[in-house]
Amino acid sequence: ARLAADVFVPAGGRPHTLNAQNTDAFFLADGRPSSPLVVEGANLFLTPEARLRLYQRAGVRVVKDSSANKCGVISSSFEIVSAHVLDRVEFEELKPRLVDEILLRLRTLAGLEAKLLFREYANYPGSLPQISTRISQCINQAKDAVLDHFEQDDSQVPALFATLAPEHLPPTLATYAVDRLEQLPKGYAAAAVASFVASRLVYSEGINFCETLPKDRLAHIALSFVDAQRETQRAVDAVKTAEGLDTAHRDAIVRLLDRGGARASLDL
């Protein structure tokens, strides 16, 4: 008999194991899906057709591999940084701290992906895999636009890397990366900054907003958004310490600034 589960997490197996020809086997004898939620721990375990059939037939929610496995790609980037800025002795000495910091950072980043994915799913039409694909496309488009900008003028890269790395890399690794920037592969800092900037914009404002941005201004808007977030945070800090505001009004202003202050200051 088919085993029923609350969540099915394929974390191994060959690509396209579940496909258009065998999706019927995913269902129980009474027609219910054997699991209402699939989280693709293994890349390409389901084909696009299988994801679509499960969703159309029974509303099965599939967290696509590009969202479920994003931390694997991020871990690889951390590995590249550590290999270039730490020698063997430093790495072995720092390893226990690095492991804890990396796990914490990965949980935070996975949370950002999940929060955006399910927020968009709850508020707009479309399946989870479709939304996951759009998230990746938005991030990649913004990243490519910023990288194209840096090819023309990369003077901002060192300062932006120094500012953003501590917020995106594990803290200890960020400290070494900023101090030893010249040891990173050529172009890595620019690519990292572009990824940091793009992720901030998309995770903060969502895909429906980002998809409407003019492509010829995308780099400018993404980079300006970083400054807008800083301005918003300064405003939040000022409100929190302002005298003469009762707690309810202070909390309401802070919520409004957190939710839309950065976007509003872009004046689009």
C-alpha positions as CSV (number, residue, x, y, z in Angstrom):
1,A,0.0,0.0,0.0
2,R,1.1,3.6,-0.6
3,L,2.5,5.2,2.5
4,A,0.7,8.4,3.5
5,A,2.7,11.3,5.1
6,D,2.2,14.9,6.1
7,V,5.2,15.9,4.1
8,F,7.2,14.1,1.4
9,V,10.9,15.1,1.2
10,P,12.7,13.4,-1.6
11,A,16.4,13.9,-0.6
12,G,17.9,11.5,-3.1
13,G,17.1,9.5,-6.2
14,R,17.6,10.0,-9.9
15,P,16.4,13.1,-11.7
16,H,12.8,13.0,-13.0
17,T,11.9,10.1,-10.7
18,L,8.4,11.4,-10.5
19,N,7.2,12.4,-13.9
20,A,4.1,12.7,-16.1
21,Q,4.0,8.9,-16.7
22,N,3.9,7.9,-13.0
23,T,2.1,10.6,-11.1
24,D,-0.9,8.4,-10.6
25,A,1.2,6.3,-8.3
26,F,1.5,9.2,-5.9
27,F,-2.2,8.9,-5.0
28,L,-3.9,6.6,-2.5
29,A,-6.6,4.2,-3.4
30,D,-9.3,6.7,-2.3
31,G,-7.9,9.3,-4.7
32,R,-6.2,11.5,-2.1
33,P,-2.6,12.4,-2.6
34,S,-0.2,10.4,-0.4
35,S,1.2,13.7,0.8
36,P,-0.3,17.2,0.5
37,L,3.2,18.8,0.5
38,V,6.3,17.9,-1.3
39,V,9.7,19.6,-0.6
40,E,12.2,18.8,-3.2
41,G,15.4,18.0,-1.2
42,A,16.8,16.4,-4.3
43,N,17.4,18.5,-7.4
44,L,15.1,17.7,-10.4
45,F,13.3,14.8,-8.5
46,L,10.0,16.0,-10.1
47,T,9.6,17.0,-13.7
48,P,7.7,20.3,-14.4
49,E,4.8,18.2,-15.8
50,A,4.6,16.1,-12.6
51,R,4.6,19.2,-10.4
52,L,1.7,20.7,-12.5
53,R,-0.3,17.5,-12.5
54,L,-0.1,17.1,-8.7
55,Y,-1.2,20.6,-8.3
56,Q,-4.0,20.5,-10.8
57,R,-5.4,17.2,-9.7
58,A,-5.3,17.6,-5.9
59,G,-3.8,21.0,-5.0
60,V,-0.5,19.3,-3.9
61,R,1.9,22.0,-2.8
62,V,5.4,21.4,-4.2
63,V,8.3,23.5,-2.9
64,K,10.5,23.4,-6.0
65,D,14.2,22.4,-5.8
66,S,15.4,26.0,-6.6
67,S,13.7,27.2,-3.4
68,A,14.2,24.1,-1.2
69,N,17.9,23.7,-2.1
70,K,18.9,27.3,-2.3
71,C,21.1,26.9,0.8
72,G,23.2,24.4,-1.0
73,V,24.3,27.1,-3.5
74,I,24.8,29.6,-0.8
75,S,27.0,27.1,1.2
76,S,29.2,26.7,-1.9
77,S,29.7,30.5,-2.0
78,F,30.7,30.5,1.6
79,E,33.2,27.7,0.8
80,I,34.8,29.7,-2.0
81,V,35.2,32.7,0.4
82,S,36.7,30.7,3.2
83,A,39.1,28.9,0.8
84,H,40.5,32.2,-0.4
85,V,40.7,34.3,2.8
86,L,41.6,31.7,5.4
87,D,44.7,29.5,5.5
88,R,44.5,25.9,6.8
89,V,45.5,26.8,10.4
90,E,43.0,29.7,10.6
91,F,40.2,27.5,9.2
92,E,40.8,24.7,11.6
93,E,40.9,27.1,14.5
94,L,37.8,28.9,13.5
95,K,35.8,25.9,12.2
96,P,33.6,25.4,15.3
97,R,32.5,29.0,15.3
98,L,32.1,29.1,11.5
99,V,29.9,26.0,11.5
100,D,27.5,27.6,14.1
101,E,27.5,30.9,12.2
102,I,26.9,29.3,8.8
103,L,24.0,27.2,10.1
104,L,22.4,30.3,11.6
105,R,22.9,32.3,8.4
106,L,21.4,29.5,6.3
107,R,18.4,29.3,8.5
108,T,17.8,33.0,8.2
109,L,18.2,32.9,4.4
110,A,16.0,29.9,4.0
111,G,13.4,31.7,6.1
112,L,13.5,34.7,3.8
113,E,12.8,32.4,0.8
114,A,10.0,30.5,2.5
115,K,8.3,33.6,3.8
116,L,8.3,35.3,0.4
117,L,7.3,32.0,-1.4
118,F,4.2,31.3,0.8
119,R,3.3,35.0,1.1
120,E,3.0,35.3,-2.7
121,Y,1.2,32.0,-2.9
122,A,-1.4,33.1,-0.3
123,N,-2.0,36.5,-2.0
124,Y,-1.7,35.9,-5.7
125,P,-2.7,33.2,-8.2
126,G,-0.3,30.5,-9.3
127,S,1.3,27.3,-8.0
128,L,4.3,27.2,-5.6
129,P,6.7,26.0,-8.4
130,Q,5.6,28.9,-10.6
131,I,6.2,31.4,-7.9
132,S,9.5,29.8,-7.0
133,T,10.6,30.2,-10.7
134,R,9.5,33.8,-10.7
135,I,11.5,34.5,-7.5
136,S,14.7,33.1,-9.1
137,Q,14.0,35.1,-12.3
138,C,13.6,38.3,-10.4
139,I,16.7,37.9,-8.3
140,N,18.7,36.9,-11.4
141,Q,17.5,39.8,-13.5
142,A,18.3,42.3,-10.8
143,K,21.7,40.7,-10.1
144,D,22.6,40.7,-13.9
145,A,21.5,44.4,-14.2
146,V,23.7,45.4,-11.2
147,L,26.6,43.3,-12.6
148,D,26.2,45.0,-16.0
149,H,26.4,48.4,-14.2
150,F,29.6,47.3,-12.4
151,E,31.2,46.4,-15.7
152,Q,30.9,50.1,-16.6
153,D,31.7,51.5,-13.2
154,D,32.9,49.2,-10.3
155,S,34.1,52.1,-8.1
156,Q,31.3,51.3,-5.6
157,V,32.1,47.7,-5.2
158,P,34.7,47.8,-2.3
159,A,32.6,50.1,-0.2
160,L,29.4,48.1,-0.8
161,F,31.1,44.8,-0.1
162,A,32.4,46.2,3.2
163,T,28.9,47.4,4.1
164,L,26.8,44.4,2.9
165,A,29.1,41.4,3.5
166,P,28.5,41.5,7.3
167,E,24.8,41.3,6.8
168,H,24.9,38.4,4.3
169,L,28.0,36.3,5.1
170,P,28.6,34.6,8.4
171,P,30.0,37.3,10.7
172,T,33.5,35.8,11.2
173,L,33.9,35.0,7.5
174,A,32.7,38.5,6.6
175,T,35.4,40.1,8.8
176,Y,38.1,38.2,7.0
177,A,36.6,38.7,3.6
178,V,36.4,42.5,4.0
179,D,39.9,42.7,5.4
180,R,41.4,40.4,2.7
181,L,39.3,41.5,-0.3
182,E,42.2,41.4,-2.6
183,Q,42.5,37.6,-2.0
184,L,39.1,36.8,-3.5
185,P,38.9,35.7,-7.1
186,K,38.6,38.5,-9.7
187,G,35.0,39.6,-10.0
188,Y,33.8,37.7,-6.9
189,A,33.2,40.9,-4.9
190,A,31.1,42.5,-7.6
191,A,29.1,39.3,-8.1
192,A,28.6,39.0,-4.3
193,V,27.4,42.6,-4.0
194,A,25.1,42.2,-7.0
195,S,23.6,39.1,-5.3
196,F,23.3,40.8,-2.0
197,V,21.6,43.9,-3.6
198,A,19.2,41.8,-5.7
199,S,18.2,39.5,-2.9
200,R,17.4,42.5,-0.6
201,L,15.1,44.1,-3.2
202,V,13.2,40.9,-4.1
203,Y,12.8,39.5,-0.6
204,S,11.8,42.9,0.8
205,E,9.3,44.0,-1.9
206,G,8.2,40.8,-3.6
207,I,8.1,39.5,-7.1
208,N,5.0,41.4,-8.3
209,F,6.6,44.7,-7.5
210,C,10.0,43.7,-9.0
211,E,8.5,42.4,-12.2
212,T,7.0,45.9,-12.9
213,L,10.3,47.7,-12.6
214,P,11.7,49.2,-15.9
215,K,14.6,47.0,-17.0
216,D,16.7,50.0,-18.1
217,R,16.6,51.4,-14.6
218,L,16.7,48.2,-12.6
219,A,20.3,48.5,-11.5
220,H,19.8,52.1,-10.4
221,I,16.7,51.1,-8.5
222,A,18.3,48.1,-6.8
223,L,21.3,50.0,-5.7
224,S,19.2,52.9,-4.5
225,F,17.1,50.5,-2.5
226,V,20.1,49.7,-0.3
227,D,20.4,53.4,0.5
228,A,16.6,53.6,1.0
229,Q,16.7,50.8,3.6
230,R,19.5,52.6,5.5
231,E,17.5,55.8,5.5
232,T,14.4,53.9,6.7
233,Q,16.4,52.3,9.5
234,R,17.7,55.6,10.7
235,A,14.1,56.9,10.7
236,V,13.0,53.9,12.7
237,D,15.7,54.4,15.2
238,A,14.8,58.1,15.6
239,V,11.1,57.2,16.1
240,K,12.0,54.6,18.8
241,T,13.9,57.2,20.8
242,A,11.6,60.2,20.2
243,E,10.0,61.8,23.2
244,G,6.3,62.7,23.3
245,L,5.1,59.6,21.5
246,D,3.0,57.0,23.3
247,T,3.8,53.3,22.8
248,A,0.9,52.6,20.5
249,H,1.7,55.5,18.1
250,R,5.4,54.7,18.2
251,D,4.8,51.0,17.3
252,A,2.4,52.0,14.5
253,I,4.9,54.4,12.9
254,V,7.7,51.8,13.1
255,R,5.4,49.1,11.5
256,L,4.6,51.5,8.6
257,L,8.2,52.4,8.1
258,D,9.3,48.8,8.2
259,R,6.6,47.7,5.7
260,G,6.9,50.4,3.1
261,G,9.4,53.1,4.0
262,A,12.2,52.0,1.7
263,R,9.9,51.5,-1.3
264,A,8.2,54.9,-0.7
265,S,11.6,56.7,-0.6
266,L,12.4,55.4,-4.1
267,D,9.7,57.8,-5.4
268,L,8.8,55.5,-8.3
